């Protein structure tokens, strides 16, 4: 199994599992804070949305985003992360280990 996304909207993300996990964690934190609910309740909401196909990780060469809704219409951005920072946080050793 590859360390890269197996199915995404648009071009391949090139994100590692750790980078995607960090984006999802940030999305949970964002939803919990904005909805004034627990992280577990936020995670459940996002999990339900993902099950309906409403959650997407997308990006370009500079940023990655976690969005809710139709990606063709832009979707609601839950998280936006600069790839350089995301990579540094997910891989503090500098190695792209998973």
N, C-alpha and C positions, 0 to 999 in steps of 0.2 A: 504494500500500500504506500502511496506517495505521501510526502509530508505537505503536499500542496492541495489546495481546494479541488475537490473532484467535480463540483458543479457550481458554477457561478453565473451571474448575469453579466454579459459583456466579456471583455478579454480576461484571460486568466489573471488571478490576483497576484500570484507569486508570493503569497504570505505563508509563513510556516504555521504549524499548529499552535505554537506558543503565541505568535502574533495574533492569530484569530481568537484564541482564548482570552487574551488581554483585551481585545476589542469587545468581546461579549461581556466580560467582567465590567468594563467601563459602561456598557449599555445598561447592564443591570443596575449599577450604581446611579446612573443618570435617571432612569425611570423611577427608582426608589425615592430619590430626592425630589423629583418633580411631581410625583404623585403622592408624596408623603406617606409611603408605605414601607413595609419591611423589604429587605433584599430578596427574601424567599417569595414574597407576593409578586415582586417585580420580575423575578426569574420565571415564575409560573405564567405571568402575563406574556412575557417574551417567548416562552416555550409554546404556549398556545398559538401565538401569532406565527411562529416558525412552522408549526404543524399545518397551518392554513396557507403557507407559502408567502406570508406577508413580510418576513424579515429577510434582509439582504445585506451582504457585505460587498461593497463595490469600491472602486477607487481609480486612481491614475498613478502616474509616476511620482507624484509628490505626496498624496494623501490617500488614506483609506477611510471609508465611512460605514457605519451601520445605519441602515435606513429601514423604516417601516412604511409599507404601502407599495404602490406600483412604481417600480424603478424607472419605467419609461416616462412617468410623470414627475420624476425627481424623488418622490417619497419624502417622508418626514425624516430628517437627519437626527438620529439619537446620539451619535458619536462621530466626531471628525478628528483624525489623528494624522500628524505629520509622519510619514514613513520613517524618516531618520530617527525620530524620537521613539516611535513604536518599536523599531528594531533594537535600539539601545536598551530600552526597558525590558523587552522580551528576551534579549540575549546579552546580558551584561558582560559576559566573558569576551564578546566580540565574535564568538564562533556561532554559526547558524545551526547549532544543535537543536534538536527538537526536545 
